[in-house]
């Protein structure tokens, strides 16, 4: 079995470190809606990443990372982000807390 000459393990490791460290810097999951830093890239919903896939990923490193995350999630391999979430204290809450008080007629 021949190895893929285009695969660089150190580059892949750096990409995974960047995915763990970077937060969404703009848009629906950016710091304006999820202060103070935005949502971790690995917690972005697949549907949001699919939108970028259809419309085009942003230029630069953020676009590269979003595309990698999209492919990982689309392939059903999201469990690779499990250790990142664990180190961060769990999955990011993407919905506001709901008031759980109920009023029943008497």
Protein Blocks (a to p, Z undefined) as FASTA:
>chain_A
ZZdfkbcfklmmmmmmmmmmpccfehjllmklmcfkbpafklpcfklmmmmmmnopaehj
klmmmmmmmmmmmnopmmmmmmmmmmnopacdfbdcddfbdcddZZ
